[in-house]
Amino acid sequence: MNNDTASSGPASRANATASIPSTVVPSASGRGAEAPTQGLPLSGTALDELAERAAAAATIVGVGESTRFSRETFGVRDQLLRRLVRDHGFRALAVQDSAGAGADLDAYVSGGPGSAADALGRAWRPQRTAEMAAALEWIRAFNQAHPHDPVRIFGVKPAQAGREDYDTVLEHVRARAPELLAQAASHLDPIRAAHDLDEHVQRAQGTHPGRPFAEHARDALALVGSLPEGDGREAALDRMRLIVDFHEHSVAGRGDYAGEATVWSDVIDGFHRRTGLRVVYWDGIAHTSAAGTVLGMAPEQDARATVGSVLRARYGDRYVSVAIGFHHGDLGVTVVPEPVAGSLDARLGEVDAAAHWLDLRRAEVRRHWDGPARARVISGVYDPHDDAAGYLAVDSLPEAFDVLVHIRRASAVRWLS
């Protein structure tokens, strides 16, 4: 498929037929055999060329999706990873999750016990899909075929509280001061739900119980701190400090939709410097963008630094930003209408194809697409009745993204539980 079909105007826009891409089954050589995979509108040949363009001279490739709810956008991201690993020597995957959740994924792909679904048990909710499990299974198979040259996985966030930490704290209170158990539970039970549905999403959906979760967490910490000295007290306090930190550093706790760009990029940078491995970074386009962004959910804020922008400042062209978006579709959690006229997604959708891609680093393509742009971001707080707010804005599209992939119609991921 011609990757530059959108760059030269209506006269050259060709009708393209979607072809079925392929899943690569690792072999001893690493190249594998081609087997059909349904649901992805880019051909295997197009994906091969896309991966080759992205990998050229790259140390870190940020592959961002405009939504975490689409089978097709994830599928393209997954197939790019497989090709970057198989054909171009990338050996690490960074995901937006905690260090502990990343360690669980790494243990699984390194041959640890259990299933991919088990490994995703502590992962951030958007990661717990059948599509992510299949990606982990592929990496595990690759590592079994290449035991001396494996792919590693790590989370870009520091260690975070997990669901089990709340139970440990409550058990300590039960043992040391049972008369305070109900009070402790009144703080911890409502806020543990944030591990299944982020606090800011609960607010957007009208299911939030009211009081900020960070306040509940701090009160629970004070209660545990008031207990008498004894076995387990310091361990319970450590767990509570993690819980407080989790809620204070959430989107709701910080009052900021932007991620902690410097912290997360430091983790990626540090991993590469320690290991020398080339890294694929999976996240949303609001984080992988190589330039600062303004989010439609907070239009009053100035452009915020992103993980990708920090990495671009450090690595220059050795950080490559790939953005995967779509035109419309039923994502299960919401039905996304056609994009508003003039938006990036609407312009890309003018090409009559199930999917296409373009390389903004090519001079003639850059000239055609240079300038500010708005691209859709479909998150857990997206409201189709306020579609105009579900976007990010950049001052220069080619500065933000090196490669664009556009899919016509998206469908829903399959949740594990």
VENURRA-V996060 format. One record per pair of residues at least 6 apart in sequence whose ideal C-beta (glycine too) atoms are under 6 Angstrom apart, sorted by the first residue. I is the first residue (numbers start at 1). GAP is how many residues later the second one is. Records with the same first field share a line. If there is no record, write none. Layout:
I=GAP / GAP
//
This chain:
1=15 / 42 / 45
3=354 / 355 / 356
4=354 / 361
5=9 / 346 / 351
6=342 / 345 / 352
7=351 / 358 / 361
13=338
15=337
16=337
18=23 / 336
19=24
20=16
21=16 / 19 / 21 / 22 / 23 / 26
22=12 / 22
23=12 / 14
24=8 / 58 / 62
25=7 / 8
26=6 / 115 / 116 / 119
28=117
30=56
39=32
40=35
41=313 / 314 / 366
42=313
47=32
50=307
51=29 / 32 / 33
53=306
54=7 / 266 / 268 / 349
55=29 / 33
58=260 / 262
59=219 / 256 / 259
60=219 / 251 / 259
61=219 / 259
62=219 / 226 / 246 / 259
63=14 / 17 / 219 / 259
64=219 / 220 / 221 / 224 / 259
65=8 / 259
66=219 / 259 / 310 / 311
67=311
68=58
69=262 / 264 / 344
70=261 / 340
71=340 / 342
72=335 / 338
73=251
74=57
76=248 / 329
78=57
81=199
84=6 / 196
85=66
90=188 / 190
91=60 / 186
92=60 / 185 / 187
93=60 / 187
94=60 / 62 / 174 / 185 / 187
95=60 / 187
96=60 / 187
97=26 / 27 / 58
98=57 / 59 / 62
99=56 / 59 / 60
100=59
101=21 / 22 / 54
102=51 / 52 / 53
104=15 / 18
105=14 / 48
106=46 / 47
108=11 / 28
109=27 / 30 / 31 / 34 / 44
116=17 / 20 / 21
117=16 / 299
120=7 / 8
122=40
125=71
128=288
129=284 / 286
130=284
131=282
139=12
143=7 / 8
154=117
156=108 / 111
160=86
161=81 / 82 / 85
163=32
165=74 / 77 / 78
166=22 / 26
168=71
169=67 / 70 / 71
172=60 / 64
173=7 / 8 / 11
174=7
176=51
177=50
184=36 / 39
187=29 / 32 / 33
188=32
190=19
191=22 / 25
194=19
199=14 / 51 / 53
200=51 / 52
201=179 / 180
202=6
204=177
213=34
214=33 / 34 / 39
217=26 / 27 / 30
218=26
221=19 / 23
224=12 / 13 / 16
247=6
251=6
257=38 / 40 / 41
258=46
259=28
261=44 / 45 / 46 / 49
262=48
264=43
265=42 / 45 / 46
272=7
285=38
286=7 / 91 / 106
287=19 / 20
288=20 / 33
289=17 / 19 / 111
290=18 / 19 / 22 / 31 / 110
291=18 / 103 / 108 / 109
292=11 / 12 / 13 / 17
293=13 / 99 / 101
294=9 / 99
295=97
296=93 / 95
297=92
308=13
311=8
312=7
320=82
321=80 / 81
322=81
323=78 / 81
324=81
325=20 / 81
326=81 / 84
327=18 / 22 / 81
328=8 / 9 / 10
329=7 / 80 / 81 / 82
331=81
332=80
334=48 / 50
336=42
339=6 / 7 / 37
343=31
344=29 / 31
345=31
348=58
354=54
355=52
356=50
357=48
358=7 / 46
359=44
360=6 / 9 / 38 / 42
361=41
366=32
369=28
370=28
372=23
373=21 / 24
374=17 / 19
375=17
376=14 / 15
377=13 / 14 / 15
378=12
382=8
394=6
//
